[in-house]
């Protein structure tokens, strides 16, 4: 995944430590197939909670919007699918 989104000025309001953590997770998750991605995301969510970090809904929406920009409809649909699975798992 291209990580230029981390430096997007629209994310300037998000704490630098959070963005650095996201960048690290994006690097670790790069190249993972769909079978590996869900367990990886679950582990990442657990680590984030253990570090006492959380994202507001507004921060999450900003991050997701920036990640989707410039993506193909197929890539955007894949992001939406993963987000929906995560929401179902949290419920």
PyMOL CGO cylinders between C-alpha atoms (Angstrom):
from pymol import cmd
from pymol.cgo import CYLINDER

trace = [
    CYLINDER, 0.00, 0.00, 0.00, 1.24, 3.44, -0.85, 0.3, 1, 1, 1, 1, 1, 1,
    CYLINDER, 1.24, 3.44, -0.85, 1.71, 5.25, 2.45, 0.3, 1, 1, 1, 1, 1, 1,
    CYLINDER, 1.71, 5.25, 2.45, 1.58, 8.80, 1.11, 0.3, 1, 1, 1, 1, 1, 1,
    CYLINDER, 1.58, 8.80, 1.11, -1.87, 9.05, 2.68, 0.3, 1, 1, 1, 1, 1, 1,
    CYLINDER, -1.87, 9.05, 2.68, -0.20, 9.34, 6.10, 0.3, 1, 1, 1, 1, 1, 1,
    CYLINDER, -0.20, 9.34, 6.10, 1.19, 12.76, 5.11, 0.3, 1, 1, 1, 1, 1, 1,
    CYLINDER, 1.19, 12.76, 5.11, -2.13, 14.01, 3.75, 0.3, 1, 1, 1, 1, 1, 1,
    CYLINDER, -2.13, 14.01, 3.75, -2.85, 17.51, 5.13, 0.3, 1, 1, 1, 1, 1, 1,
    CYLINDER, -2.85, 17.51, 5.13, -6.44, 16.45, 5.87, 0.3, 1, 1, 1, 1, 1, 1,
    CYLINDER, -6.44, 16.45, 5.87, -5.02, 14.29, 8.68, 0.3, 1, 1, 1, 1, 1, 1,
    CYLINDER, -5.02, 14.29, 8.68, -3.12, 17.16, 10.32, 0.3, 1, 1, 1, 1, 1, 1,
    CYLINDER, -3.12, 17.16, 10.32, -5.60, 17.26, 13.22, 0.3, 1, 1, 1, 1, 1, 1,
    CYLINDER, -5.60, 17.26, 13.22, -4.78, 13.67, 14.24, 0.3, 1, 1, 1, 1, 1, 1,
    CYLINDER, -4.78, 13.67, 14.24, -2.10, 13.12, 16.86, 0.3, 1, 1, 1, 1, 1, 1,
    CYLINDER, -2.10, 13.12, 16.86, 1.32, 12.32, 15.39, 0.3, 1, 1, 1, 1, 1, 1,
    CYLINDER, 1.32, 12.32, 15.39, 1.72, 9.21, 17.59, 0.3, 1, 1, 1, 1, 1, 1,
    CYLINDER, 1.72, 9.21, 17.59, -1.51, 7.80, 16.19, 0.3, 1, 1, 1, 1, 1, 1,
    CYLINDER, -1.51, 7.80, 16.19, -0.40, 8.46, 12.62, 0.3, 1, 1, 1, 1, 1, 1,
    CYLINDER, -0.40, 8.46, 12.62, 2.99, 6.85, 13.27, 0.3, 1, 1, 1, 1, 1, 1,
    CYLINDER, 2.99, 6.85, 13.27, 1.27, 3.79, 14.70, 0.3, 1, 1, 1, 1, 1, 1,
    CYLINDER, 1.27, 3.79, 14.70, -0.99, 3.63, 11.63, 0.3, 1, 1, 1, 1, 1, 1,
    CYLINDER, -0.99, 3.63, 11.63, 2.01, 3.91, 9.34, 0.3, 1, 1, 1, 1, 1, 1,
    CYLINDER, 2.01, 3.91, 9.34, 3.72, 1.05, 11.16, 0.3, 1, 1, 1, 1, 1, 1,
    CYLINDER, 3.72, 1.05, 11.16, 0.61, -1.12, 10.90, 0.3, 1, 1, 1, 1, 1, 1,
    CYLINDER, 0.61, -1.12, 10.90, 0.23, -0.28, 7.21, 0.3, 1, 1, 1, 1, 1, 1,
    CYLINDER, 0.23, -0.28, 7.21, 3.82, -1.39, 6.60, 0.3, 1, 1, 1, 1, 1, 1,
    CYLINDER, 3.82, -1.39, 6.60, 3.27, -4.63, 8.49, 0.3, 1, 1, 1, 1, 1, 1,
    CYLINDER, 3.27, -4.63, 8.49, 0.02, -5.32, 6.66, 0.3, 1, 1, 1, 1, 1, 1,
    CYLINDER, 0.02, -5.32, 6.66, 1.32, -4.54, 3.19, 0.3, 1, 1, 1, 1, 1, 1,
    CYLINDER, 1.32, -4.54, 3.19, 1.12, -7.52, 0.86, 0.3, 1, 1, 1, 1, 1, 1,
    CYLINDER, 1.12, -7.52, 0.86, -1.07, -9.61, 3.12, 0.3, 1, 1, 1, 1, 1, 1,
    CYLINDER, -1.07, -9.61, 3.12, -3.72, -11.59, 1.31, 0.3, 1, 1, 1, 1, 1, 1,
    CYLINDER, -3.72, -11.59, 1.31, -7.38, -11.49, 2.24, 0.3, 1, 1, 1, 1, 1, 1,
    CYLINDER, -7.38, -11.49, 2.24, -6.99, -14.67, 4.33, 0.3, 1, 1, 1, 1, 1, 1,
    CYLINDER, -6.99, -14.67, 4.33, -4.23, -13.07, 6.40, 0.3, 1, 1, 1, 1, 1, 1,
    CYLINDER, -4.23, -13.07, 6.40, -5.69, -9.60, 6.61, 0.3, 1, 1, 1, 1, 1, 1,
    CYLINDER, -5.69, -9.60, 6.61, -8.51, -10.22, 9.07, 0.3, 1, 1, 1, 1, 1, 1,
    CYLINDER, -8.51, -10.22, 9.07, -6.36, -11.93, 11.76, 0.3, 1, 1, 1, 1, 1, 1,
    CYLINDER, -6.36, -11.93, 11.76, -3.77, -9.18, 11.27, 0.3, 1, 1, 1, 1, 1, 1,
    CYLINDER, -3.77, -9.18, 11.27, -6.38, -6.45, 11.76, 0.3, 1, 1, 1, 1, 1, 1,
    CYLINDER, -6.38, -6.45, 11.76, -7.72, -8.14, 14.88, 0.3, 1, 1, 1, 1, 1, 1,
    CYLINDER, -7.72, -8.14, 14.88, -4.20, -8.31, 16.32, 0.3, 1, 1, 1, 1, 1, 1,
    CYLINDER, -4.20, -8.31, 16.32, -3.61, -4.66, 15.40, 0.3, 1, 1, 1, 1, 1, 1,
    CYLINDER, -3.61, -4.66, 15.40, -6.83, -3.60, 17.14, 0.3, 1, 1, 1, 1, 1, 1,
    CYLINDER, -6.83, -3.60, 17.14, -5.80, -5.50, 20.27, 0.3, 1, 1, 1, 1, 1, 1,
    CYLINDER, -5.80, -5.50, 20.27, -2.34, -3.90, 20.29, 0.3, 1, 1, 1, 1, 1, 1,
    CYLINDER, -2.34, -3.90, 20.29, -3.85, -0.47, 19.83, 0.3, 1, 1, 1, 1, 1, 1,
    CYLINDER, -3.85, -0.47, 19.83, -6.14, -0.98, 22.83, 0.3, 1, 1, 1, 1, 1, 1,
    CYLINDER, -6.14, -0.98, 22.83, -3.24, -2.31, 24.92, 0.3, 1, 1, 1, 1, 1, 1,
    CYLINDER, -3.24, -2.31, 24.92, -1.30, 0.87, 24.16, 0.3, 1, 1, 1, 1, 1, 1,
    CYLINDER, -1.30, 0.87, 24.16, -4.27, 2.91, 25.34, 0.3, 1, 1, 1, 1, 1, 1,
    CYLINDER, -4.27, 2.91, 25.34, -4.85, 4.42, 21.92, 0.3, 1, 1, 1, 1, 1, 1,
    CYLINDER, -4.85, 4.42, 21.92, -8.21, 4.95, 20.39, 0.3, 1, 1, 1, 1, 1, 1,
    CYLINDER, -8.21, 4.95, 20.39, -9.55, 6.87, 17.45, 0.3, 1, 1, 1, 1, 1, 1,
    CYLINDER, -9.55, 6.87, 17.45, -12.63, 9.03, 17.50, 0.3, 1, 1, 1, 1, 1, 1,
    CYLINDER, -12.63, 9.03, 17.50, -15.27, 8.33, 14.85, 0.3, 1, 1, 1, 1, 1, 1,
    CYLINDER, -15.27, 8.33, 14.85, -14.27, 11.60, 13.20, 0.3, 1, 1, 1, 1, 1, 1,
    CYLINDER, -14.27, 11.60, 13.20, -10.61, 10.56, 13.05, 0.3, 1, 1, 1, 1, 1, 1,
    CYLINDER, -10.61, 10.56, 13.05, -11.57, 7.18, 11.59, 0.3, 1, 1, 1, 1, 1, 1,
    CYLINDER, -11.57, 7.18, 11.59, -13.75, 8.79, 8.93, 0.3, 1, 1, 1, 1, 1, 1,
    CYLINDER, -13.75, 8.79, 8.93, -10.92, 11.15, 7.95, 0.3, 1, 1, 1, 1, 1, 1,
    CYLINDER, -10.92, 11.15, 7.95, -8.43, 8.29, 7.71, 0.3, 1, 1, 1, 1, 1, 1,
    CYLINDER, -8.43, 8.29, 7.71, -10.79, 6.13, 5.67, 0.3, 1, 1, 1, 1, 1, 1,
    CYLINDER, -10.79, 6.13, 5.67, -11.66, 8.97, 3.30, 0.3, 1, 1, 1, 1, 1, 1,
    CYLINDER, -11.66, 8.97, 3.30, -7.98, 9.71, 2.70, 0.3, 1, 1, 1, 1, 1, 1,
    CYLINDER, -7.98, 9.71, 2.70, -7.17, 6.02, 2.19, 0.3, 1, 1, 1, 1, 1, 1,
    CYLINDER, -7.17, 6.02, 2.19, -9.96, 5.69, -0.39, 0.3, 1, 1, 1, 1, 1, 1,
    CYLINDER, -9.96, 5.69, -0.39, -9.00, 8.75, -2.40, 0.3, 1, 1, 1, 1, 1, 1,
    CYLINDER, -9.00, 8.75, -2.40, -7.58, 7.83, -5.79, 0.3, 1, 1, 1, 1, 1, 1,
    CYLINDER, -7.58, 7.83, -5.79, -8.49, 4.16, -5.42, 0.3, 1, 1, 1, 1, 1, 1,
    CYLINDER, -8.49, 4.16, -5.42, -10.36, 2.16, -8.02, 0.3, 1, 1, 1, 1, 1, 1,
    CYLINDER, -10.36, 2.16, -8.02, -13.99, 1.20, -7.36, 0.3, 1, 1, 1, 1, 1, 1,
    CYLINDER, -13.99, 1.20, -7.36, -12.78, -2.36, -6.66, 0.3, 1, 1, 1, 1, 1, 1,
    CYLINDER, -12.78, -2.36, -6.66, -10.23, -1.20, -4.10, 0.3, 1, 1, 1, 1, 1, 1,
    CYLINDER, -10.23, -1.20, -4.10, -12.80, 1.07, -2.45, 0.3, 1, 1, 1, 1, 1, 1,
    CYLINDER, -12.80, 1.07, -2.45, -15.26, -1.85, -2.29, 0.3, 1, 1, 1, 1, 1, 1,
    CYLINDER, -15.26, -1.85, -2.29, -12.57, -4.02, -0.65, 0.3, 1, 1, 1, 1, 1, 1,
    CYLINDER, -12.57, -4.02, -0.65, -11.91, -1.35, 1.98, 0.3, 1, 1, 1, 1, 1, 1,
    CYLINDER, -11.91, -1.35, 1.98, -15.66, -1.08, 2.66, 0.3, 1, 1, 1, 1, 1, 1,
    CYLINDER, -15.66, -1.08, 2.66, -15.94, -4.87, 2.95, 0.3, 1, 1, 1, 1, 1, 1,
    CYLINDER, -15.94, -4.87, 2.95, -13.14, -5.03, 5.52, 0.3, 1, 1, 1, 1, 1, 1,
    CYLINDER, -13.14, -5.03, 5.52, -14.64, -2.15, 7.50, 0.3, 1, 1, 1, 1, 1, 1,
    CYLINDER, -14.64, -2.15, 7.50, -18.04, -3.83, 7.56, 0.3, 1, 1, 1, 1, 1, 1,
    CYLINDER, -18.04, -3.83, 7.56, -16.48, -7.08, 8.81, 0.3, 1, 1, 1, 1, 1, 1,
    CYLINDER, -16.48, -7.08, 8.81, -14.69, -5.18, 11.55, 0.3, 1, 1, 1, 1, 1, 1,
    CYLINDER, -14.69, -5.18, 11.55, -17.91, -3.44, 12.59, 0.3, 1, 1, 1, 1, 1, 1,
    CYLINDER, -17.91, -3.44, 12.59, -19.70, -6.80, 12.79, 0.3, 1, 1, 1, 1, 1, 1,
    CYLINDER, -19.70, -6.80, 12.79, -16.92, -8.21, 14.96, 0.3, 1, 1, 1, 1, 1, 1,
    CYLINDER, -16.92, -8.21, 14.96, -17.11, -5.27, 17.37, 0.3, 1, 1, 1, 1, 1, 1,
    CYLINDER, -17.11, -5.27, 17.37, -20.88, -5.59, 17.78, 0.3, 1, 1, 1, 1, 1, 1,
]
cmd.load_cgo(trace, "trace")
